[in-house]
Amino acid sequence: MRIPFSKVSCNGNELKYIKEVIDSGWLTTASKARSFEEKVAEYVGAKYACAVNSCTAALHLALEAMGISEGDKVFVPDMTFTASAEVIRYLGGHPVFLDVEYGTCLITPEILENAIVKHPDVKTLVVVHFGGHAAEMYNQQGNGIVDICKRNHIQIIEDAAHAFPSQLGDKYVGNLGDVTCFSFYANKTITTGEGGMLVTNNEEIYKRANTMRLHGINRDVWGRFTTDSASWEYDVIAPGYKYNMPDINAAIGLAQLEKAESMREKRQKVVEFYYDELKDVDLLDLPVSKVPFKHHSWHIFHLVLSPDAPISRNELINKLAKEGIGTSVHYKPLHHMTYYREKYNLIKEDYPTSEQIWQNNFSLPLYPDLQLEECRVVCDSLKQSLGV
Ligand SMILES: Cc1ncc(COP(=O)(O)O)c(C=O)c1O
């Protein structure tokens, strides 16, 4: 691809910190992971952080720590990646899929309130901050998602795979609700290659997640080998998982974190260019941002093609690919996925907005090192393909 859809930006202290790990002789979880946790917690203003090997792992640990078990129902958006919902099934729970808002692809307070009336037995919600746009957790009317959940005794898990760093008002995502899960997968806004982080202000959730991420052992591995007490003196208090983040990955994360805001600013410049160039193209619906641009992590620039366009979404994607321009689709909604559709008898009529989005959605290249001349090539090719 001349202009790939996604490209990692590793031009800071990544190699330096990786070398420090290799020189230390200790390649798995140790001081770099600890330091990465402290710095991420400090960045978002949360008390505790738990570094793990994926956002999926963080979501699983969060649900487990919040007590989700066999038969529990959990609200989750239909327009998301399967990880947001599959973790509910890991614990024997059942996702209850919610349609999303056109333009933001988010669950709104209104969507949630209607869902509560229909499903009063659901007591947990997974919110996805789609594309990096923080969902309306709070608002001036005191009727944000957090307020509604408090009134209805619903616990919230934030899937912030796209949202580092994103803000709602003066607070960062990671310090808005009970527990938040970030992804540091290779294509995310900051990366560790593979990795994730659970952050919370709740000590009990933190302690449980911290224990369960490493086999349910009541001492961390590094602690076992760096203190005077016997390394074999540990207890297993539950059948935990193997989800810890190795120091090699944390080393990359520490270097990425140093550039998190400058990389975000570069992505914002790309987005501003796209809005400027494409705002008058009637055949395209651009993403709606209800938060200031500088509060948005801009992981994805997500558009919807008009059904009146002279070519279909798939033809457009193929045409751009032939010209060397990578695009993607976020997402094929979960009600279309065989497993969820068959298990829960899902029908598209119940998800009219995500169905409408899915028929024509696509995402443009967006990464810090994308040059504005390249953005111009993307926009020119797109407009030419649409005959405008
Ligand atoms: C919304 C959402 N949630 C969760 C995940 C899972 O992240 P990870 O690959 O770090 O497990 C992704 C990955 O792309 C995602 O897009």
The ligand as an SDF file (V2000), in Angstrom:
LIG
                    3D

 16 16  0  0  0  0  0  0  0  0999 V2000
  -13.6170   -1.8400   21.0010 C   0  0  0  0  0  0  0  0  0  0  0  0
  -12.5510   -2.8540   21.2660 C   0  0  0  0  0  0  0  0  0  0  0  0
  -12.5510   -3.5100   22.4350 N   0  0  0  0  0  0  0  0  0  0  0  0
  -11.6100   -4.4120   22.7420 C   0  0  0  0  0  0  0  0  0  0  0  0
  -10.5990   -4.7200   21.8510 C   0  0  0  0  0  0  0  0  0  0  0  0
   -9.5980   -5.7630   22.2070 C   0  0  0  0  0  0  0  0  0  0  0  0
   -8.3040   -5.2410   22.3300 O   0  0  0  0  0  0  0  0  0  0  0  0
   -7.0560   -6.2180   22.4510 P   0  0  0  0  0  0  0  0  0  0  0  0
   -6.6650   -6.6020   21.0680 O   0  0  0  0  0  0  0  0  0  0  0  0
   -5.9970   -5.3900   23.1340 O   0  0  0  0  0  0  0  0  0  0  0  0
   -7.4820   -7.3700   23.2670 O   0  0  0  0  0  0  0  0  0  0  0  0
  -10.5520   -4.0640   20.6180 C   0  0  0  0  0  0  0  0  0  0  0  0
   -9.4930   -4.3670   19.6530 C   0  0  0  0  0  0  0  0  0  0  0  0
   -9.3830   -3.8540   18.5830 O   0  0  0  0  0  0  0  0  0  0  0  0
  -11.5520   -3.1100   20.3130 C   0  0  0  0  0  0  0  0  0  0  0  0
  -11.5590   -2.4540   19.1490 O   0  0  0  0  0  0  0  0  0  0  0  0
  1  2  1  0
  2  3  1  0
  2 15  2  0
  3  4  2  0
  4  5  1  0
  5  6  1  0
  5 12  2  0
  6  7  1  0
  7  8  1  0
  8  9  2  0
  8 10  1  0
  8 11  1  0
 12 13  1  0
 12 15  1  0
 13 14  2  0
 15 16  1  0
M  END
$$$$
